[in-house]
Amino acid sequence: MKEKIHPRVYEADVICACGERFTAISTKREIKVELCSKCHPFFTGKQKLVDTDGHVQRFLRRWGMTLESEK
């Protein structure tokens, strides 16, 4: 590897909007994020479908299904 061309690497403090804190390796000392694995809908299972035109409701009615949140 060439000398003096690589950036310095630090142990960064990552701060999420939900309040979760953890450390990671980065070229910055502090990183602020909006979503982390504690609050992201994919990981928490609290994913909501945003349907403004009613496509999901029409599909569910056609196949006789209901959403989990409507039960």
PDB file of N, CA, C and O in Angstrom:
ATOM      1  N   MET A   1       0.844  -1.184   0.000  1.00  0.00           N
ATOM      2  CA  MET A   1       0.000   0.000   0.000  1.00  0.00           C
ATOM      3  C   MET A   1       0.885   1.241   0.000  1.00  0.00           C
ATOM      4  O   MET A   1       1.986   1.238   0.550  1.00  0.00           O
ATOM      5  N   LYS A   2       0.388   2.282  -0.618  1.00  0.00           N
ATOM      6  CA  LYS A   2       1.142   3.527  -0.659  1.00  0.00           C
ATOM      7  C   LYS A   2       1.082   4.219   0.697  1.00  0.00           C
ATOM      8  O   LYS A   2       0.099   4.102   1.429  1.00  0.00           O
ATOM      9  N   GLU A   3       2.123   4.920   1.005  1.00  0.00           N
ATOM     10  CA  GLU A   3       2.219   5.654   2.261  1.00  0.00           C
ATOM     11  C   GLU A   3       1.456   6.979   2.169  1.00  0.00           C
ATOM     12  O   GLU A   3       1.445   7.627   1.122  1.00  0.00           O
ATOM     13  N   LYS A   4       0.828   7.367   3.261  1.00  0.00           N
ATOM     14  CA  LYS A   4       0.220   8.690   3.445  1.00  0.00           C
ATOM     15  C   LYS A   4      -0.912   9.024   2.477  1.00  0.00           C
ATOM     16  O   LYS A   4      -1.138  10.204   2.208  1.00  0.00           O
ATOM     17  N   ILE A   5      -1.639   8.029   1.937  1.00  0.00           N
ATOM     18  CA  ILE A   5      -2.790   8.346   1.081  1.00  0.00           C
ATOM     19  C   ILE A   5      -4.106   7.873   1.696  1.00  0.00           C
ATOM     20  O   ILE A   5      -5.179   8.226   1.206  1.00  0.00           O
ATOM     21  N   HIS A   6      -4.036   7.086   2.752  1.00  0.00           N
ATOM     22  CA  HIS A   6      -5.230   6.521   3.355  1.00  0.00           C
ATOM     23  C   HIS A   6      -5.734   7.421   4.478  1.00  0.00           C
ATOM     24  O   HIS A   6      -4.930   7.976   5.228  1.00  0.00           O
ATOM     25  N   PRO A   7      -7.045   7.575   4.605  1.00  0.00           N
ATOM     26  CA  PRO A   7      -7.574   8.417   5.687  1.00  0.00           C
ATOM     27  C   PRO A   7      -7.411   7.740   7.039  1.00  0.00           C
ATOM     28  O   PRO A   7      -7.269   6.520   7.129  1.00  0.00           O
ATOM     29  N   ARG A   8      -7.435   8.552   8.088  1.00  0.00           N
ATOM     30  CA  ARG A   8      -7.355   7.994   9.440  1.00  0.00           C
ATOM     31  C   ARG A   8      -8.679   7.315   9.772  1.00  0.00           C
ATOM     32  O   ARG A   8      -9.743   7.789   9.374  1.00  0.00           O
ATOM     33  N   VAL A   9      -8.609   6.221  10.491  1.00  0.00           N
ATOM     34  CA  VAL A   9      -9.792   5.465  10.876  1.00  0.00           C
ATOM     35  C   VAL A   9      -9.940   5.560  12.386  1.00  0.00           C
ATOM     36  O   VAL A   9      -8.987   5.356  13.138  1.00  0.00           O
ATOM     37  N   TYR A  10     -11.177   5.879  12.817  1.00  0.00           N
ATOM     38  CA  TYR A  10     -11.457   6.056  14.237  1.00  0.00           C
ATOM     39  C   TYR A  10     -12.533   5.078  14.691  1.00  0.00           C
ATOM     40  O   TYR A  10     -13.242   4.498  13.868  1.00  0.00           O
ATOM     41  N   GLU A  11     -12.649   4.903  15.980  1.00  0.00           N
ATOM     42  CA  GLU A  11     -13.772   4.186  16.555  1.00  0.00           C
ATOM     43  C   GLU A  11     -14.861   5.241  16.774  1.00  0.00           C
ATOM     44  O   GLU A  11     -14.783   6.045  17.704  1.00  0.00           O
ATOM     45  N   ALA A  12     -15.869   5.226  15.909  1.00  0.00           N
ATOM     46  CA  ALA A  12     -16.887   6.277  15.898  1.00  0.00           C
ATOM     47  C   ALA A  12     -18.034   5.946  16.834  1.00  0.00           C
ATOM     48  O   ALA A  12     -18.383   4.782  17.029  1.00  0.00           O
ATOM     49  N   ASP A  13     -18.612   6.989  17.407  1.00  0.00           N
ATOM     50  CA  ASP A  13     -19.802   6.860  18.240  1.00  0.00           C
ATOM     51  C   ASP A  13     -21.001   7.140  17.333  1.00  0.00           C
ATOM     52  O   ASP A  13     -21.149   8.255  16.833  1.00  0.00           O
ATOM     53  N   VAL A  14     -21.860   6.136  17.116  1.00  0.00           N
ATOM     54  CA  VAL A  14     -23.032   6.283  16.254  1.00  0.00           C
ATOM     55  C   VAL A  14     -24.236   6.552  17.144  1.00  0.00           C
ATOM     56  O   VAL A  14     -24.512   5.795  18.075  1.00  0.00           O
ATOM     57  N   ILE A  15     -24.959   7.647  16.850  1.00  0.00           N
ATOM     58  CA  ILE A  15     -26.115   8.050  17.640  1.00  0.00           C
ATOM     59  C   ILE A  15     -27.343   8.061  16.742  1.00  0.00           C
ATOM     60  O   ILE A  15     -27.371   8.746  15.720  1.00  0.00           O
ATOM     61  N   CYS A  16     -28.372   7.284  17.137  1.00  0.00           N
ATOM     62  CA  CYS A  16     -29.611   7.213  16.368  1.00  0.00           C
ATOM     63  C   CYS A  16     -30.603   8.235  16.921  1.00  0.00           C
ATOM     64  O   CYS A  16     -30.474   8.677  18.063  1.00  0.00           O
ATOM     65  N   ALA A  17     -31.590   8.608  16.110  1.00  0.00           N
ATOM     66  CA  ALA A  17     -32.627   9.537  16.534  1.00  0.00           C
ATOM     67  C   ALA A  17     -33.479   8.948  17.657  1.00  0.00           C
ATOM     68  O   ALA A  17     -34.072   9.697  18.433  1.00  0.00           O
ATOM     69  N   CYS A  18     -33.548   7.627  17.755  1.00  0.00           N
ATOM     70  CA  CYS A  18     -34.338   6.981  18.814  1.00  0.00           C
ATOM     71  C   CYS A  18     -33.604   6.972  20.152  1.00  0.00           C
ATOM     72  O   CYS A  18     -34.199   6.636  21.176  1.00  0.00           O
ATOM     73  N   GLY A  19     -32.316   7.336  20.162  1.00  0.00           N
ATOM     74  CA  GLY A  19     -31.543   7.372  21.387  1.00  0.00           C
ATOM     75  C   GLY A  19     -30.537   6.250  21.529  1.00  0.00           C
ATOM     76  O   GLY A  19     -29.710   6.272  22.440  1.00  0.00           O
ATOM     77  N   GLU A  20     -30.593   5.282  20.651  1.00  0.00           N
ATOM     78  CA  GLU A  20     -29.661   4.150  20.680  1.00  0.00           C
ATOM     79  C   GLU A  20     -28.252   4.637  20.330  1.00  0.00           C
ATOM     80  O   GLU A  20     -28.082   5.468  19.437  1.00  0.00           O
ATOM     81  N   ARG A  21     -27.256   4.123  21.029  1.00  0.00           N
ATOM     82  CA  ARG A  21     -25.848   4.463  20.772  1.00  0.00           C
ATOM     83  C   ARG A  21     -25.047   3.176  20.619  1.00  0.00           C
ATOM     84  O   ARG A  21     -25.255   2.215  21.359  1.00  0.00           O
ATOM     85  N   PHE A  22     -24.133   3.165  19.656  1.00  0.00           N
ATOM     86  CA  PHE A  22     -23.210   2.048  19.499  1.00  0.00           C
ATOM     87  C   PHE A  22     -21.955   2.560  18.813  1.00  0.00           C
ATOM     88  O   PHE A  22     -21.927   3.688  18.320  1.00  0.00           O
ATOM     89  N   THR A  23     -20.934   1.745  18.782  1.00  0.00           N
ATOM     90  CA  THR A  23     -19.674   2.152  18.169  1.00  0.00           C
ATOM     91  C   THR A  23     -19.460   1.399  16.861  1.00  0.00           C
ATOM     92  O   THR A  23     -19.924   0.272  16.682  1.00  0.00           O
ATOM     93  N   ALA A  24     -18.750   2.052  15.963  1.00  0.00           N
ATOM     94  CA  ALA A  24     -18.412   1.473  14.663  1.00  0.00           C
ATOM     95  C   ALA A  24     -17.073   2.065  14.222  1.00  0.00           C
ATOM     96  O   ALA A  24     -16.572   3.011  14.831  1.00  0.00           O
ATOM     97  N   ILE A  25     -16.514   1.515  13.187  1.00  0.00           N
ATOM     98  CA  ILE A  25     -15.269   2.022  12.632  1.00  0.00           C
ATOM     99  C   ILE A  25     -15.608   2.965  11.480  1.00  0.00           C
ATOM    100  O   ILE A  25     -16.387   2.614  10.595  1.00  0.00           O
ATOM    101  N   SER A  26     -15.018   4.172  11.493  1.00  0.00           N
ATOM    102  CA  SER A  26     -15.319   5.156  10.465  1.00  0.00           C
ATOM    103  C   SER A  26     -14.180   6.160  10.351  1.00  0.00           C
ATOM    104  O   SER A  26     -13.266   6.186  11.175  1.00  0.00           O
ATOM    105  N   THR A  27     -14.257   6.982   9.319  1.00  0.00           N
ATOM    106  CA  THR A  27     -13.286   8.073   9.172  1.00  0.00           C
ATOM    107  C   THR A  27     -13.735   9.305   9.947  1.00  0.00           C
ATOM    108  O   THR A  27     -12.989  10.279  10.046  1.00  0.00           O
ATOM    109  N   LYS A  28     -14.952   9.273  10.499  1.00  0.00           N
ATOM    110  CA  LYS A  28     -15.462  10.360  11.339  1.00  0.00           C
ATOM    111  C   LYS A  28     -15.529   9.867  12.783  1.00  0.00           C
ATOM    112  O   LYS A  28     -15.647   8.665  13.025  1.00  0.00           O
ATOM    113  N   ARG A  29     -15.454  10.772  13.725  1.00  0.00           N
ATOM    114  CA  ARG A  29     -15.491  10.392  15.137  1.00  0.00           C
ATOM    115  C   ARG A  29     -16.914  10.219  15.652  1.00  0.00           C
ATOM    116  O   ARG A  29     -17.137   9.467  16.601  1.00  0.00           O
ATOM    117  N   GLU A  30     -17.883  10.907  15.040  1.00  0.00           N
ATOM    118  CA  GLU A  30     -19.278  10.799  15.469  1.00  0.00           C
ATOM    119  C   GLU A  30     -20.182  10.760  14.245  1.00  0.00           C
ATOM    120  O   GLU A  30     -19.989  11.528  13.303  1.00  0.00           O
ATOM    121  N   ILE A  31     -21.171   9.864  14.257  1.00  0.00           N
ATOM    122  CA  ILE A  31     -22.114   9.727  13.152  1.00  0.00           C
ATOM    123  C   ILE A  31     -23.521   9.786  13.732  1.00  0.00           C
ATOM    124  O   ILE A  31     -23.829   9.079  14.691  1.00  0.00           O
ATOM    125  N   LYS A  32     -24.374  10.626  13.153  1.00  0.00           N
ATOM    126  CA  LYS A  32     -25.770  10.713  13.580  1.00  0.00           C
ATOM    127  C   LYS A  32     -26.642  10.124  12.482  1.00  0.00           C
ATOM    128  O   LYS A  32     -26.537  10.517  11.320  1.00  0.00           O
ATOM    129  N   VAL A  33     -27.511   9.172  12.855  1.00  0.00           N
ATOM    130  CA  VAL A  33     -28.379   8.497  11.895  1.00  0.00           C
ATOM    131  C   VAL A  33     -29.835   8.634  12.334  1.00  0.00           C
ATOM    132  O   VAL A  33     -30.116   8.890  13.505  1.00  0.00           O
ATOM    133  N   GLU A  34     -30.761   8.461  11.384  1.00  0.00           N
ATOM    134  CA  GLU A  34     -32.186   8.559  11.685  1.00  0.00           C
ATOM    135  C   GLU A  34     -32.780   7.212  12.070  1.00  0.00           C
ATOM    136  O   GLU A  34     -33.704   7.153  12.881  1.00  0.00           O
ATOM    137  N   LEU A  35     -32.262   6.131  11.500  1.00  0.00           N
ATOM    138  CA  LEU A  35     -32.779   4.789  11.762  1.00  0.00           C
ATOM    139  C   LEU A  35     -31.639   3.847  12.109  1.00  0.00           C
ATOM    140  O   LEU A  35     -30.541   3.939  11.560  1.00  0.00           O
ATOM    141  N   CYS A  36     -31.925   2.935  13.038  1.00  0.00           N
ATOM    142  CA  CYS A  36     -30.950   1.897  13.383  1.00  0.00           C
ATOM    143  C   CYS A  36     -31.694   0.563  13.444  1.00  0.00           C
ATOM    144  O   CYS A  36     -32.889   0.504  13.155  1.00  0.00           O
ATOM    145  N   SER A  37     -30.999  -0.491  13.815  1.00  0.00           N
ATOM    146  CA  SER A  37     -31.634  -1.806  13.861  1.00  0.00           C
ATOM    147  C   SER A  37     -32.645  -1.922  14.999  1.00  0.00           C
ATOM    148  O   SER A  37     -33.470  -2.836  14.986  1.00  0.00           O
ATOM    149  N   LYS A  38     -32.605  -1.030  15.973  1.00  0.00           N
ATOM    150  CA  LYS A  38     -33.566  -1.065  17.082  1.00  0.00           C
ATOM    151  C   LYS A  38     -34.896  -0.412  16.706  1.00  0.00           C
ATOM    152  O   LYS A  38     -35.936  -0.772  17.259  1.00  0.00           O
ATOM    153  N   CYS A  39     -34.876   0.551  15.764  1.00  0.00           N
ATOM    154  CA  CYS A  39     -36.111   1.287  15.461  1.00  0.00           C
ATOM    155  C   CYS A  39     -36.563   1.148  14.007  1.00  0.00           C
ATOM    156  O   CYS A  39     -37.642   1.635  13.671  1.00  0.00           O
ATOM    157  N   HIS A  40     -35.795   0.512  13.139  1.00  0.00           N
ATOM    158  CA  HIS A  40     -36.185   0.365  11.731  1.00  0.00           C
ATOM    159  C   HIS A  40     -37.344  -0.630  11.620  1.00  0.00           C
ATOM    160  O   HIS A  40     -37.291  -1.700  12.226  1.00  0.00           O
ATOM    161  N   PRO A  41     -38.387  -0.295  10.857  1.00  0.00           N
ATOM    162  CA  PRO A  41     -39.551  -1.180  10.738  1.00  0.00           C
ATOM    163  C   PRO A  41     -39.225  -2.586  10.245  1.00  0.00           C
ATOM    164  O   PRO A  41     -39.897  -3.536  10.643  1.00  0.00           O
ATOM    165  N   PHE A  42     -38.237  -2.745   9.409  1.00  0.00           N
ATOM    166  CA  PHE A  42     -37.884  -4.073   8.899  1.00  0.00           C
ATOM    167  C   PHE A  42     -37.423  -4.985  10.030  1.00  0.00           C
ATOM    168  O   PHE A  42     -37.767  -6.166  10.051  1.00  0.00           O
ATOM    169  N   PHE A  43     -36.660  -4.455  10.958  1.00  0.00           N
ATOM    170  CA  PHE A  43     -36.120  -5.259  12.053  1.00  0.00           C
ATOM    171  C   PHE A  43     -37.096  -5.401  13.211  1.00  0.00           C
ATOM    172  O   PHE A  43     -37.069  -6.412  13.912  1.00  0.00           O
ATOM    173  N   THR A  44     -37.963  -4.404  13.430  1.00  0.00           N
ATOM    174  CA  THR A  44     -38.878  -4.450  14.570  1.00  0.00           C
ATOM    175  C   THR A  44     -40.153  -5.222  14.263  1.00  0.00           C
ATOM    176  O   THR A  44     -40.838  -5.649  15.192  1.00  0.00           O
ATOM    177  N   GLY A  45     -40.495  -5.416  12.986  1.00  0.00           N
ATOM    178  CA  GLY A  45     -41.721  -6.113  12.616  1.00  0.00           C
ATOM    179  C   GLY A  45     -42.946  -5.227  12.672  1.00  0.00           C
ATOM    180  O   GLY A  45     -44.067  -5.723  12.555  1.00  0.00           O
ATOM    181  N   LYS A  46     -42.767  -3.941  12.847  1.00  0.00           N
ATOM    182  CA  LYS A  46     -43.886  -3.002  12.923  1.00  0.00           C
ATOM    183  C   LYS A  46     -44.030  -2.228  11.617  1.00  0.00           C
ATOM    184  O   LYS A  46     -44.320  -1.031  11.616  1.00  0.00           O
ATOM    185  N   GLN A  47     -43.826  -2.921  10.523  1.00  0.00           N
ATOM    186  CA  GLN A  47     -43.888  -2.282   9.222  1.00  0.00           C
ATOM    187  C   GLN A  47     -45.331  -1.990   8.854  1.00  0.00           C
ATOM    188  O   GLN A  47     -46.201  -2.848   9.007  1.00  0.00           O
ATOM    189  N   LYS A  48     -45.586  -0.794   8.376  1.00  0.00           N
ATOM    190  CA  LYS A  48     -46.933  -0.401   7.980  1.00  0.00           C
ATOM    191  C   LYS A  48     -46.957  -0.166   6.480  1.00  0.00           C
ATOM    192  O   LYS A  48     -45.996   0.350   5.909  1.00  0.00           O
ATOM    193  N   LEU A  49     -48.046  -0.543   5.849  1.00  0.00           N
ATOM    194  CA  LEU A  49     -48.198  -0.309   4.424  1.00  0.00           C
ATOM    195  C   LEU A  49     -48.811   1.073   4.217  1.00  0.00           C
ATOM    196  O   LEU A  49     -49.863   1.383   4.777  1.00  0.00           O
ATOM    197  N   VAL A  50     -48.157   1.887   3.422  1.00  0.00           N
ATOM    198  CA  VAL A  50     -48.679   3.201   3.104  1.00  0.00           C
ATOM    199  C   VAL A  50     -49.331   3.081   1.738  1.00  0.00           C
ATOM    200  O   VAL A  50     -48.654   2.883   0.729  1.00  0.00           O
ATOM    201  N   ASP A  51     -50.650   3.202   1.715  1.00  0.00           N
ATOM    202  CA  ASP A  51     -51.399   2.997   0.492  1.00  0.00           C
ATOM    203  C   ASP A  51     -52.378   4.159   0.328  1.00  0.00           C
ATOM    204  O   ASP A  51     -53.417   4.191   0.986  1.00  0.00           O
ATOM    205  N   THR A  52     -52.055   5.101  -0.537  1.00  0.00           N
ATOM    206  CA  THR A  52     -52.909   6.272  -0.700  1.00  0.00           C
ATOM    207  C   THR A  52     -54.011   6.048  -1.720  1.00  0.00           C
ATOM    208  O   THR A  52     -55.040   6.720  -1.657  1.00  0.00           O
ATOM    209  N   ASP A  53     -53.831   5.134  -2.649  1.00  0.00           N
ATOM    210  CA  ASP A  53     -54.821   4.914  -3.703  1.00  0.00           C
ATOM    211  C   ASP A  53     -55.744   3.735  -3.433  1.00  0.00           C
ATOM    212  O   ASP A  53     -56.675   3.513  -4.208  1.00  0.00           O
ATOM    213  N   GLY A  54     -55.530   2.983  -2.384  1.00  0.00           N
ATOM    214  CA  GLY A  54     -56.379   1.854  -2.061  1.00  0.00           C
ATOM    215  C   GLY A  54     -56.031   0.578  -2.797  1.00  0.00           C
ATOM    216  O   GLY A  54     -56.850  -0.340  -2.837  1.00  0.00           O
ATOM    217  N   HIS A  55     -54.849   0.487  -3.380  1.00  0.00           N
ATOM    218  CA  HIS A  55     -54.454  -0.699  -4.135  1.00  0.00           C
ATOM    219  C   HIS A  55     -54.370  -1.930  -3.237  1.00  0.00           C
ATOM    220  O   HIS A  55     -54.801  -3.017  -3.622  1.00  0.00           O
ATOM    221  N   VAL A  56     -53.813  -1.755  -2.042  1.00  0.00           N
ATOM    222  CA  VAL A  56     -53.656  -2.884  -1.133  1.00  0.00           C
ATOM    223  C   VAL A  56     -55.023  -3.363  -0.662  1.00  0.00           C
ATOM    224  O   VAL A  56     -55.284  -4.565  -0.653  1.00  0.00           O
ATOM    225  N   GLN A  57     -55.894  -2.446  -0.273  1.00  0.00           N
ATOM    226  CA  GLN A  57     -57.237  -2.809   0.188  1.00  0.00           C
ATOM    227  C   GLN A  57     -58.013  -3.531  -0.918  1.00  0.00           C
ATOM    228  O   GLN A  57     -58.702  -4.512  -0.639  1.00  0.00           O
ATOM    229  N   ARG A  58     -57.916  -3.069  -2.151  1.00  0.00           N
ATOM    230  CA  ARG A  58     -58.599  -3.703  -3.277  1.00  0.00           C
ATOM    231  C   ARG A  58     -58.082  -5.121  -3.501  1.00  0.00           C
ATOM    232  O   ARG A  58     -58.861  -6.040  -3.753  1.00  0.00           O
ATOM    233  N   PHE A  59     -56.762  -5.294  -3.407  1.00  0.00           N
ATOM    234  CA  PHE A  59     -56.166  -6.622  -3.569  1.00  0.00           C
ATOM    235  C   PHE A  59     -56.651  -7.560  -2.469  1.00  0.00           C
ATOM    236  O   PHE A  59     -57.026  -8.701  -2.735  1.00  0.00           O
ATOM    237  N   LEU A  60     -56.639  -7.068  -1.230  1.00  0.00           N
ATOM    238  CA  LEU A  60     -57.060  -7.903  -0.111  1.00  0.00           C
ATOM    239  C   LEU A  60     -58.541  -8.277  -0.215  1.00  0.00           C
ATOM    240  O   LEU A  60     -58.914  -9.412   0.080  1.00  0.00           O
ATOM    241  N   ARG A  61     -59.377  -7.340  -0.629  1.00  0.00           N
ATOM    242  CA  ARG A  61     -60.803  -7.641  -0.801  1.00  0.00           C
ATOM    243  C   ARG A  61     -61.015  -8.686  -1.885  1.00  0.00           C
ATOM    244  O   ARG A  61     -61.846  -9.583  -1.738  1.00  0.00           O
ATOM    245  N   ARG A  62     -60.265  -8.570  -2.971  1.00  0.00           N
ATOM    246  CA  ARG A  62     -60.393  -9.496  -4.086  1.00  0.00           C
ATOM    247  C   ARG A  62     -60.081 -10.920  -3.660  1.00  0.00           C
ATOM    248  O   ARG A  62     -60.737 -11.854  -4.121  1.00  0.00           O
ATOM    249  N   TRP A  63     -59.090 -11.111  -2.787  1.00  0.00           N
ATOM    250  CA  TRP A  63     -58.667 -12.430  -2.372  1.00  0.00           C
ATOM    251  C   TRP A  63     -59.210 -12.829  -0.999  1.00  0.00           C
ATOM    252  O   TRP A  63     -58.826 -13.866  -0.458  1.00  0.00           O
ATOM    253  N   GLY A  64     -60.095 -12.016  -0.439  1.00  0.00           N
ATOM    254  CA  GLY A  64     -60.730 -12.362   0.831  1.00  0.00           C
ATOM    255  C   GLY A  64     -59.778 -12.370   2.004  1.00  0.00           C
ATOM    256  O   GLY A  64     -59.917 -13.187   2.914  1.00  0.00           O
ATOM    257  N   MET A  65     -58.805 -11.461   1.993  1.00  0.00           N
ATOM    258  CA  MET A  65     -57.801 -11.405   3.059  1.00  0.00           C
ATOM    259  C   MET A  65     -58.002 -10.130   3.881  1.00  0.00           C
ATOM    260  O   MET A  65     -58.703  -9.212   3.454  1.00  0.00           O
ATOM    261  N   THR A  66     -57.379 -10.081   5.065  1.00  0.00           N
ATOM    262  CA  THR A  66     -57.390  -8.877   5.882  1.00  0.00           C
ATOM    263  C   THR A  66     -55.977  -8.582   6.335  1.00  0.00           C
ATOM    264  O   THR A  66     -55.125  -9.470   6.368  1.00  0.00           O
ATOM    265  N   LEU A  67     -55.731  -7.323   6.686  1.00  0.00           N
ATOM    266  CA  LEU A  67     -54.430  -6.929   7.228  1.00  0.00           C
ATOM    267  C   LEU A  67     -54.328  -7.379   8.666  1.00  0.00           C
ATOM    268  O   LEU A  67     -55.342  -7.505   9.354  1.00  0.00           O
ATOM    269  N   GLU A  68     -53.113  -7.624   9.130  1.00  0.00           N
ATOM    270  CA  GLU A  68     -52.885  -8.041  10.517  1.00  0.00           C
ATOM    271  C   GLU A  68     -53.386  -6.991  11.490  1.00  0.00           C
ATOM    272  O   GLU A  68     -53.912  -7.335  12.548  1.00  0.00           O
ATOM    273  N   SER A  69     -53.232  -5.701  11.150  1.00  0.00           N
ATOM    274  CA  SER A  69     -53.614  -4.625  12.078  1.00  0.00           C
ATOM    275  C   SER A  69     -55.131  -4.464  12.176  1.00  0.00           C
ATOM    276  O   SER A  69     -55.610  -3.824  13.111  1.00  0.00           O
ATOM    277  N   GLU A  70     -55.903  -5.027  11.237  1.00  0.00           N
ATOM    278  CA  GLU A  70     -57.366  -4.883  11.252  1.00  0.00           C
ATOM    279  C   GLU A  70     -58.049  -5.961  12.066  1.00  0.00           C
ATOM    280  O   GLU A  70     -59.253  -5.873  12.303  1.00  0.00           O
ATOM    281  N   LYS A  71     -57.319  -6.976  12.502  1.00  0.00           N
ATOM    282  CA  LYS A  71     -57.920  -8.098  13.231  1.00  0.00           C
ATOM    283  C   LYS A  71     -58.298  -7.711  14.627  1.00  0.00           C
ATOM    284  O   LYS A  71     -58.816  -8.537  15.378  1.00  0.00           O
TER     285      LYS A  71
END
